[in-house]
Amino acid sequence: MWSVSTGEEIRTFTGHTDGVFSVAFSPDGQFALSGDFYGEIRLWETGLNVPPTAVLQPPVAVFTVSPSSGEAPLIVTLDAKDTYNSDGTINAYQWSSSDGQTATSRTATLTLPNAGTYAISLVVTDNDGLTGTQQETITVSEQETVTVPEPVTVPVTSGFAVLEFKGLKDFYQVGEKVVIELIETVNRDKYTRIDLWVAIKLPDNQFLYRTDIPLHEWNVSAQPHKTSVENTETSHYIFDFELPEGMGGDYTLYAAYVQEGENPVTNGLSIRSNLAIRQIVLANRKDL
């Protein structure tokens, strides 16, 4: 028996009386089996200390989905930070959804536009080319239909609270600046507490509500823009942007002061000011 790398003879086996025509080693290299011309078979201990062959371990795909359910259109964040490989590294991430969306980074964001059940799959590949897979199911429900109430008689003294949209045009071309200012005037007594609600009706008849969160200014969930409004005479901009292509349609803006803690969508009598309403039309393409 010789070393393949050095050509050095390691050990001599004796016992066969004729030519040896075949030799096989055990997987761990500890034994050899030989056969000669006459059919005699001998088992030998090689005396080699051969380490066992390592078994490659596949990666384990693990990811989280946030949120795991909600109303359409639902934006979900996927994160595979807990994915691991015990004997190597993760070289590739491949996300896919049952509606055909894909992504290839450790984290991903998908928009699920319609109500239904979506399957989200992750396949990870390690440095040995082995793969691991995980799949999660997300349920998306229909968006709740809400209706902004019509103006009602305000049971307060005239001039108690007034809202007005300023700076609007009836029609905006693509490329124009859309600047919409809301003028607020509040002169309440110390016993009356009010919240400010601002909403916009989109061309598809869905509503978005102005929030008090700077990075997420609009939300489909009905909520006030300001709570516990103090006496004030102020103004601030609801919109200030250059109109891009693809936003065309009719938009309706609403603003009202509402009794503190009440929801004007379900209780129109809670409105404590005029209901400011303005409609604008946005062009969809430059040639309009």
C-alpha positions as CSV (number, residue, x, y, z in Angstrom):
1,M,0.0,0.0,0.0
2,W,1.5,3.4,-1.1
3,S,0.8,7.0,-0.3
4,V,-0.8,8.7,-3.4
5,S,0.7,12.1,-2.5
6,T,4.3,10.9,-1.8
7,G,4.6,7.5,-3.5
8,E,6.1,6.1,-0.3
9,E,5.3,2.5,0.6
10,I,3.2,2.5,3.8
11,R,2.6,-1.2,4.4
12,T,2.9,-4.6,2.8
13,F,0.2,-7.3,2.9
14,T,1.1,-11.0,2.4
15,G,-1.1,-14.1,2.1
16,H,-2.4,-14.4,-1.4
17,T,-0.8,-17.2,-3.5
18,D,-1.6,-15.7,-6.9
19,G,-2.1,-12.3,-8.5
20,V,-4.5,-9.9,-6.8
21,F,-7.0,-8.4,-9.2
22,S,-9.2,-6.2,-7.1
23,V,-8.9,-4.1,-3.9
24,A,-11.6,-2.1,-2.1
25,F,-11.4,0.1,1.0
26,S,-14.0,0.7,3.7
27,P,-15.4,4.3,3.8
28,D,-13.4,5.1,6.9
29,G,-10.1,3.7,5.4
30,Q,-9.6,1.3,8.4
31,F,-10.1,-2.0,6.3
32,A,-9.2,-3.2,2.8
33,L,-10.7,-6.2,0.9
34,S,-8.7,-7.9,-1.8
35,G,-9.4,-10.7,-4.2
36,D,-7.0,-12.9,-6.3
37,F,-7.1,-15.0,-9.4
38,Y,-8.4,-18.1,-7.6
39,G,-11.3,-16.3,-6.0
40,E,-9.7,-16.0,-2.6
41,I,-10.9,-12.9,-0.7
42,R,-8.9,-11.5,2.3
43,L,-9.9,-8.7,4.7
44,W,-7.0,-6.6,6.0
45,E,-6.7,-3.9,8.7
46,T,-4.9,-1.0,7.1
47,G,-3.7,0.6,10.3
48,L,-4.5,4.0,8.9
49,N,-6.0,6.7,11.1
50,V,-8.3,8.2,8.5
51,P,-10.6,10.9,9.8
52,P,-14.3,10.3,9.0
53,T,-15.6,12.1,6.0
54,A,-17.5,15.2,7.1
55,V,-21.2,15.3,6.2
56,L,-22.2,18.7,4.8
57,Q,-25.1,20.3,6.6
58,P,-27.7,22.2,4.6
59,P,-28.7,25.7,5.7
60,V,-31.9,26.3,7.7
61,A,-34.2,29.0,6.3
62,V,-36.0,31.0,9.0
63,F,-37.9,34.3,8.4
64,T,-40.5,36.6,9.9
65,V,-43.4,38.4,8.3
66,S,-44.8,41.7,9.6
67,P,-47.7,42.1,9.7
68,S,-48.9,38.5,9.1
69,S,-52.4,39.7,8.2
70,G,-54.4,42.8,7.4
71,E,-56.6,44.7,4.9
72,A,-55.8,45.0,1.2
73,P,-53.6,46.5,0.0
74,L,-51.2,45.0,2.6
75,I,-47.5,45.9,2.7
76,V,-45.5,43.2,4.5
77,T,-41.8,43.2,5.5
78,L,-39.8,40.0,5.3
79,D,-36.7,39.4,7.3
80,A,-34.4,36.3,7.2
81,K,-31.9,37.4,9.8
82,D,-32.4,34.2,11.8
83,T,-31.5,31.9,8.9
84,Y,-28.3,30.0,9.7
85,N,-25.8,27.4,8.4
86,S,-23.9,25.3,11.0
87,D,-20.9,24.5,8.8
88,G,-20.7,27.5,6.4
89,T,-22.2,30.7,5.2
90,I,-25.4,31.8,3.5
91,N,-24.6,33.0,-0.1
92,A,-28.0,33.7,-1.6
93,Y,-31.6,34.5,-0.7
94,Q,-34.5,33.9,-3.0
95,W,-38.0,35.1,-2.1
96,S,-41.1,34.3,-4.0
97,S,-44.9,34.8,-3.5
98,S,-47.8,32.9,-4.9
99,D,-48.8,36.0,-7.0
100,G,-45.4,36.1,-8.8
101,Q,-43.4,38.6,-6.8
102,T,-39.7,37.9,-6.1
103,A,-36.8,39.4,-4.2
104,T,-33.1,38.4,-3.6
105,S,-31.9,40.2,-0.5
106,R,-32.0,39.2,3.2
107,T,-34.9,41.5,3.8
108,A,-37.7,42.3,1.4
109,T,-40.9,44.3,1.2
110,L,-43.9,43.0,-0.8
111,T,-47.3,44.6,-1.5
112,L,-50.2,42.2,-1.5
113,P,-52.9,44.2,-3.5
114,N,-56.0,42.1,-3.2
115,A,-57.9,40.1,-0.6
116,G,-57.0,36.4,-0.4
117,T,-54.4,34.0,0.9
118,Y,-50.7,34.4,-0.2
119,A,-47.9,31.8,0.2
120,I,-44.5,33.4,0.8
121,S,-41.5,31.1,0.2
122,L,-37.8,31.6,1.0
123,V,-35.0,29.5,-0.5
124,V,-31.5,30.0,0.9
125,T,-28.3,28.7,-0.6
126,D,-25.0,28.1,1.3
127,N,-21.4,28.2,0.2
128,D,-21.5,24.4,-0.5
129,G,-24.5,24.8,-2.9
130,L,-26.9,23.2,-0.5
131,T,-30.4,24.8,0.0
132,G,-33.0,25.3,2.8
133,T,-36.6,26.3,2.4
134,Q,-39.3,27.9,4.5
135,Q,-42.9,28.9,3.6
136,E,-45.4,31.1,5.4
137,T,-49.1,31.9,4.6
138,I,-50.5,35.5,4.8
139,T,-54.2,36.2,4.9
140,V,-55.3,39.5,3.4
141,S,-58.9,40.7,4.0
142,E,-61.1,43.1,2.1
143,Q,-60.7,46.7,3.0
144,E,-63.4,48.0,5.3
145,T,-65.7,50.4,3.4
146,V,-66.2,53.7,5.2
147,T,-68.2,56.8,4.4
148,V,-67.4,60.3,5.4
149,P,-70.6,61.8,6.8
150,E,-72.4,64.8,5.2
151,P,-72.2,68.1,6.9
152,V,-74.5,68.4,10.0
153,T,-75.8,71.2,12.1
154,V,-73.1,72.2,14.5
155,P,-74.4,72.4,18.1
156,V,-72.0,75.2,19.1
157,T,-71.7,78.9,19.0
158,S,-70.8,80.3,15.5
159,G,-67.1,80.8,15.1
160,F,-66.2,78.3,17.8
161,A,-64.0,76.3,15.3
162,V,-63.5,76.9,11.6
163,L,-61.5,75.1,8.9
164,E,-60.7,76.2,5.4
165,F,-58.6,74.7,2.6
166,K,-56.6,77.4,0.7
167,G,-54.3,77.5,-2.3
168,L,-56.2,74.8,-4.3
169,K,-57.0,74.8,-8.1
170,D,-59.7,72.8,-9.6
171,F,-57.3,71.1,-12.0
172,Y,-53.6,70.3,-12.0
173,Q,-51.4,69.3,-14.9
174,V,-48.5,66.8,-14.6
175,G,-45.4,68.7,-13.4
176,E,-47.4,71.3,-11.5
177,K,-46.9,71.9,-7.8
178,V,-49.8,70.8,-5.7
179,V,-49.8,73.0,-2.6
180,I,-52.8,72.7,-0.3
181,E,-52.9,74.7,3.0
182,L,-55.3,74.1,5.9
183,I,-56.3,77.1,7.9
184,E,-57.3,76.4,11.5
185,T,-59.2,78.7,13.8
186,V,-60.2,77.4,17.3
187,N,-61.8,79.5,20.1
188,R,-63.3,76.9,22.4
189,D,-64.2,77.2,26.1
190,K,-62.3,75.3,28.7
191,Y,-65.0,72.5,28.9
192,T,-64.9,71.6,25.3
193,R,-62.2,69.2,24.0
194,I,-61.8,68.5,20.2
195,D,-59.7,66.5,17.8
196,L,-58.8,67.5,14.2
197,W,-59.7,64.9,11.4
198,V,-58.4,65.2,7.9
199,A,-59.2,62.7,5.1
200,I,-58.9,62.3,1.4
201,K,-61.1,60.3,-0.9
202,L,-59.1,58.7,-3.7
203,P,-60.3,58.1,-7.3
204,D,-61.1,54.4,-6.4
205,N,-63.4,55.7,-3.6
206,Q,-61.1,54.5,-0.9
207,F,-60.3,56.9,2.0
208,L,-56.9,57.8,3.5
209,Y,-56.7,59.6,6.9
210,R,-54.0,62.0,7.9
211,T,-52.0,60.8,10.9
212,D,-49.7,62.4,13.4
213,I,-46.7,60.2,12.4
214,P,-44.2,62.2,10.2
215,L,-42.9,59.2,8.3
216,H,-46.4,57.7,7.7
217,E,-48.6,60.7,7.1
218,W,-51.5,58.8,5.6
219,N,-53.2,55.6,6.6
220,V,-56.3,53.6,5.6
221,S,-57.4,53.3,9.3
222,A,-59.8,56.0,10.5
223,Q,-57.9,58.1,13.0
224,P,-57.5,61.8,14.0
225,H,-54.7,64.0,12.7
226,K,-54.5,66.0,16.0
227,T,-55.9,65.3,19.4
228,S,-56.9,67.7,22.2
229,V,-56.6,70.7,20.0
230,E,-56.0,74.0,21.9
231,N,-57.2,77.4,21.0
232,T,-55.3,78.4,17.9
233,E,-55.2,80.5,14.7
234,T,-52.7,78.6,12.5
235,S,-52.1,77.0,9.1
236,H,-50.1,74.1,7.8
237,Y,-49.6,72.3,4.5
238,I,-51.5,69.1,3.8
239,F,-49.8,68.6,0.4
240,D,-46.8,70.2,-1.2
241,F,-45.5,68.1,-4.1
242,E,-44.9,68.1,-7.9
243,L,-47.6,66.0,-9.6
244,P,-46.0,62.9,-11.4
245,E,-47.7,60.9,-14.1
246,G,-50.0,58.1,-13.0
247,M,-51.9,59.8,-10.2
248,G,-54.7,61.1,-12.3
249,G,-58.3,61.3,-11.1
250,D,-60.8,63.0,-8.9
251,Y,-59.7,63.6,-5.3
252,T,-61.9,65.0,-2.5
253,L,-60.4,66.6,0.7
254,Y,-62.3,66.7,4.0
255,A,-61.4,68.3,7.4
256,A,-63.4,68.8,10.6
257,Y,-63.0,69.3,14.3
258,V,-64.6,66.4,16.2
259,Q,-65.6,65.9,19.8
260,E,-62.6,64.4,21.6
261,G,-62.4,60.7,21.3
262,E,-65.2,60.3,18.9
263,N,-65.1,58.9,15.3
264,P,-67.0,61.1,12.8
265,V,-67.1,58.2,10.3
266,T,-69.5,56.3,12.6
267,N,-70.9,59.3,14.5
268,G,-71.6,62.4,12.3
269,L,-73.1,64.3,15.2
270,S,-69.7,64.4,16.9
271,I,-68.5,67.1,14.4
272,R,-67.8,70.4,16.2
273,S,-67.0,72.7,13.3
274,N,-67.8,73.2,9.7
275,L,-67.0,70.2,7.5
276,A,-64.5,71.6,5.0
277,I,-64.8,69.9,1.6
278,R,-62.8,70.6,-1.6
279,Q,-62.5,68.5,-4.8
280,I,-59.6,68.6,-7.2
281,V,-58.8,66.8,-10.4
282,L,-55.3,65.6,-11.2
283,A,-54.1,64.9,-14.8
284,N,-52.7,61.4,-15.4
285,R,-50.3,62.2,-18.3
286,K,-48.4,65.2,-19.6
287,D,-50.4,65.4,-22.8
288,L,-53.7,66.1,-21.0
